[in-house]
Amino acid sequence: MHGEQLIPGADDWGYGPPCYLTPERVRIAAESLPSTSFETLVQGVTPEELSQADVYPQIWSDLSALDYVRHHHESLSPFFAAAAEEGDAVLVWLD
């Protein structure tokens, strides 16, 4: 979620210093994400549970909150596939 490798010497960007995923981890994500459907991702999870668990962002009282997750989930596979194809690392931070 937050990346694995700290960027050496990086300052706090809001929720700690930025991290990154190595090209190898990006490749693994690119291979794994297409087989994880949105329905599988949210199976058995309610917006109330996400709110109680203090999951970022704090939008879970909104009835369309899971649609927000669906939108971003759909974007992840092509993003990671493109990064993996280029052999890129991925910078990860919360803002």
Phi, psi and omega in degrees: 000315184256011185087174184241326186252126175290144174278117185303132177076003182286141175281169174293126180257015178133311177235040183104177180288154178293153177233178177213162172256135179292160176306324178295316179292327176296318178299317179297317178297317180299325179284330186271324187300318181300334181270001177253098182288160176301319181299320177294319181301319186258003182304124177077008180249133178249154175304326179297318178295321178296321178293314180296328180277359178062040180284131179284142352278159184279072183240006195288347176281346178283133182296337181262016185300319181290335173295324175301316179294317180302314181303313182287326177299317180297332181279337186294316183300308180295326179297308181292326177298316180294317179296318180295319180300325180273352182074028184272153165276169179231125176282136183229125171201156176258140180231000000 
